Amino acid sequence: MSNVGFVLLAGGTGSRMKANMPKQFLILRGKPVLHHSIDLFLEQLPAFLQSHGKGCPSKLILVMDPMYQPEYQHFINTYKGKMEFANPGKERQGSVENGLNALVSSSSDAEYVAVHDSARPLVSIKEVCDVIRDAKEVGAAVLGVPCKATIKESDDGVFVKRTIPRSRLWEVHTPQVIRIDTLYFGFREVEKNNWEVTDDVSIVELLGEPVKLTKGEYTNLKITTPEDMDVAEAILEDRHGKKLHEVAV
């Protein structure tokens, strides 16, 4: 995994949380939501890979508003050479591009970029390894799960237009992993053609290149509303209980 770099997006405002701070800084089981991802990518994942005789990710780029960067400078100091800042863009694509530029300029080994949303603090090591494996096979991959809910389409938000077959629908998560040269080419094409994209692999789709769906876990939820924090707390409590049971056994 030494040819993979991570871009961790933490520049959102979290307006739907109805909180006095961005959602990535809210406390989840004793530490900010953002810290769960930092710990995964810089502590848990490297330890897992080393225990299996595999190389560690090249670098983690933290995309964060400059006003919050001083509070996170101690992470840069602690993980010297393994973590750097990048400033967010006006939209998600700009933030990803800024993070990618920082990654490429600081890590000559990186061939793939894994873009992760800091509002998804519950992604597992297995999910990360699986999506990176699939991306290396086809060039791009995204974590996702089959949709459970029935989805209906409406033009006006009042009347149902049609029901979309659920069997073909997937809810996509992050990380989303893409070859760096493909993503750079995609950025240029998006600008040239004024394409509208909603996530990172959408760019690859518009290029006509394949994107592998890597089946993930329903627990990799995105913190969007206050209720999501309660669910995330419950999931972490359950995981903690299982670890204690494994130690006891």
C-alpha positions in Angstrom: 0.0 0.0 0.0 3.1 2.3 -0.1 1.9 3.6 -3.5 -1.4 4.9 -2.0 -1.9 8.3 -0.4 -4.9 9.4 1.5 -6.8 12.7 1.3 -9.0 13.3 4.3 -11.7 16.0 3.7 -12.4 18.0 6.8 -13.4 21.4 5.5 -17.2 21.1 5.7 -19.4 23.3 7.8 -22.0 20.7 8.9 -25.0 23.1 8.7 -27.5 20.3 9.1 -26.1 19.3 12.5 -27.6 22.4 14.2 -24.4 22.6 16.2 -22.1 25.5 17.1 -19.2 23.9 15.3 -18.5 21.8 12.2 -19.6 18.2 12.6 -16.0 16.8 12.2 -15.1 18.5 15.6 -18.1 17.2 17.6 -17.2 14.7 20.3 -17.9 11.0 19.4 -17.0 8.5 22.1 -14.5 10.7 23.9 -12.8 12.4 20.9 -13.7 14.5 17.9 -15.2 12.8 14.9 -12.2 13.7 12.8 -9.8 12.0 15.2 -11.3 8.6 14.5 -10.2 8.8 10.8 -6.8 10.2 11.7 -6.2 7.4 14.2 -7.4 4.8 11.6 -5.1 6.0 8.8 -2.0 6.8 10.8 -2.1 4.3 13.7 -4.5 1.3 13.2 -4.0 0.8 9.4 -0.2 1.0 9.4 0.0 -1.4 12.4 -2.3 -3.9 10.7 -0.3 -3.7 7.4 3.1 -4.0 9.2 1.8 -7.1 11.1 1.1 -8.6 7.7 4.4 -7.7 6.2 2.9 -5.0 3.9 4.0 -1.4 3.2 2.2 1.5 4.7 0.3 4.3 2.9 2.7 7.0 1.6 1.0 10.1 3.3 -2.2 11.6 4.7 -3.3 15.0 3.5 -5.7 16.7 5.8 -7.9 19.2 3.9 -8.9 21.7 6.5 -9.9 25.4 6.8 -6.8 27.4 7.8 -8.5 28.8 10.9 -8.5 25.3 12.4 -5.1 24.2 11.2 -3.2 25.6 14.3 -5.2 23.3 16.5 -4.1 20.3 14.5 -0.4 21.3 14.1 0.5 18.8 16.8 -0.6 16.0 14.6 1.7 17.3 11.8 4.5 17.4 14.4 3.7 14.0 15.8 3.5 12.3 12.4 6.3 14.2 10.8 6.7 13.4 7.1 3.4 11.3 7.2 0.8 14.1 7.3 0.4 17.5 5.8 -2.3 20.2 5.5 -4.1 21.4 2.4 -6.7 24.2 2.2 -10.3 23.4 1.1 -11.7 24.7 -2.2 -15.1 26.3 -2.8 -16.7 22.9 -3.6 -15.8 19.3 -2.9 -13.9 18.9 -6.2 -11.7 21.9 -5.4 -10.9 20.4 -2.0 -10.0 17.1 -3.5 -7.8 18.7 -6.1 -6.0 20.8 -3.5 -5.5 17.7 -1.4 -4.3 15.8 -4.5 -1.8 18.5 -5.4 -0.4 18.5 -1.9 -0.1 14.7 -2.0 1.7 14.6 -5.3 4.1 17.4 -4.4 5.1 15.7 -1.2 5.0 12.0 -2.1 6.7 10.7 -5.3 5.6 7.1 -4.5 1.9 7.7 -4.7 0.1 6.3 -7.7 -3.4 6.0 -6.2 -5.3 8.5 -4.0 -7.9 7.4 -1.5 -10.4 10.2 -0.8 -12.2 9.9 2.5 -14.9 12.1 4.1 -14.1 12.9 7.8 -17.8 12.7 8.5 -17.5 8.9 8.0 -15.6 8.0 11.2 -16.7 4.3 11.3 -15.0 2.9 8.2 -13.1 -0.3 8.9 -9.6 -1.5 8.0 -11.1 -4.3 6.0 -13.2 -1.8 3.9 -10.2 0.3 3.3 -8.0 -2.6 2.2 -10.8 -4.1 0.0 -11.5 -0.9 -1.9 -7.8 -0.2 -2.5 -7.4 -3.8 -3.8 -10.3 -3.3 -6.2 -9.0 0.1 -7.4 -5.6 -1.5 -8.2 -7.3 -4.1 -10.3 -9.4 -1.7 -12.5 -8.1 1.8 -11.9 -11.0 3.1 -9.7 -13.2 1.7 -6.9 -15.8 3.0 -4.5 -17.2 1.5 -1.3 -20.9 1.0 -1.3 -23.8 -1.0 -0.1 -27.0 -2.2 -1.8 -29.9 0.2 -1.1 -32.4 -1.1 1.5 -35.0 1.6 1.1 -37.5 1.9 -1.7 -36.6 4.9 -3.8 -39.2 7.0 -5.5 -38.6 9.8 -8.0 -40.5 13.1 -8.0 -40.3 16.2 -10.2 -41.9 18.6 -7.7 -41.4 17.0 -4.3 -45.2 16.6 -4.0 -46.2 13.7 -6.4 -44.5 10.5 -7.2 -43.3 10.2 -10.7 -42.0 6.6 -10.5 -40.5 3.9 -8.3 -36.8 3.2 -9.2 -35.9 -0.5 -9.1 -34.0 -1.0 -5.9 -32.1 -4.0 -7.2 -29.9 -1.7 -9.3 -29.2 0.9 -6.7 -26.2 1.3 -4.5 -25.5 3.8 -1.8 -21.9 4.9 -2.2 -19.5 5.6 0.7 -15.9 6.6 1.1 -13.0 6.0 0.7 -13.1 6.4 -3.1 -9.9 5.2 -4.7 -8.6 6.4 -8.1 -5.4 6.3 -10.1 -3.8 9.7 -9.7 -3.1 10.2 -13.4 -6.7 9.3 -14.3 -8.1 11.8 -11.7 -5.9 14.6 -12.9 -7.0 14.0 -16.5 -10.6 13.9 -15.3 -10.2 17.3 -13.5 -9.1 18.9 -16.8 -12.0 17.3 -18.7 -14.5 18.4 -16.1 -13.3 22.0 -16.4 -13.2 21.9 -20.2 -16.6 20.4 -20.6 -18.3 22.1 -17.6 -19.4 18.7 -16.3 -21.3 18.5 -13.1 -20.0 15.9 -10.7 -21.2 14.9 -7.3 -18.4 12.7 -6.1 -14.9 11.6 -7.0 -15.6 8.5 -9.0 -18.3 10.4 -11.0 -15.4 12.0 -12.8 -14.1 8.5 -13.8 -17.5 7.5 -14.9 -17.8 10.5 -17.2 -14.5 9.6 -18.8 -16.0 6.2 -19.7 -13.6 4.3 -17.5 -14.7 1.4 -15.2 -15.4 1.9 -11.5 -15.5 -1.1 -9.3 -18.2 -1.3 -6.6 -16.6 -2.7 -3.5 -19.2 -4.0 -1.1 -18.8 -2.3 2.3 -20.6 -2.2 5.6 -23.8 -0.4 6.5 -22.1 0.8 9.6 -19.9 3.2 7.5 -22.5 5.9 8.0 -22.1 9.6 7.3 -22.6 12.0 10.3 -25.1 14.4 8.9 -27.8 14.9 11.5 -27.8 14.8 15.4 -29.5 11.4 15.2 -26.5 10.1 13.3 -24.2 10.8 16.3 -26.4 8.6 18.5 -26.3 5.7 16.0 -22.5 6.1 15.6 -22.1 6.0 19.4 -24.1 2.8 19.5 -22.0 1.2 16.8 -18.7 2.1 18.5 -20.1 0.8 21.9 -21.0 -2.5 20.2 -17.5 -2.8 18.6 -15.9 -2.0 22.0 -17.9 -4.7 23.6 -16.9 -7.3 21.0 -13.2 -6.4 21.5 -13.5 -6.9 25.2 -15.2 -10.2 24.6 -12.5 -11.4 22.3 -9.8 -10.4 24.9 -11.7 -12.3 27.6 -12.0 -15.4 25.4 
